[in-house]
C-alpha cells in the first residue's frame, strides 16, 4: 500500500482539508516572516559595519561646551566689605558632552556635567566710605 492510498481518505474529509489549507497559509506566513527577519538582520549588520568604517580608528579628545554666562553675584564691588570681585558662572551643557575615543586621549572626567567656570564681573572698585563723604 502506497502513501497516496493511505492519505486519500483523509483528503476526502472536509475538516482535514480545511486544516491542511490553514496549515499551508500559516506555514507560508512563517516563511515570509523568517525571510523578513533575516533581511533585517543582514541590514543591521551592514549598517553596523558602515558605521564602524565611518568612525574608523579616529582618535578624538573629550569635547564639551559651556552654556551662557549667568548673572553676577553682586551689583557692584565694594572693597570695604569684600576682597573678591563679584563673579559670574557658566555651566557645562550636559547634552554637549562627547566622550573621548581611542587610547591617545584621556576620557572625560566623571564629574564633567557638574563643572563650571567662574570669571570676575567687569565692575570698578569703590570704597563705600569714600562715596558717603561727598
Buried (B, 14 or more C-beta within 10 A) or exposed (E): EEEEEEEEEEEEEEEEEEEEEEEEEEEEEEEEEEEEEEEEEEEEEEEEEEEEEEEEEEEEBBEBEBBEBEEBBBEEBBEEEEEEBBBBBBBBEEEEBEEBBEEEBEEBEEEBBEEEEEEEBEBEEEEEEEEEEE
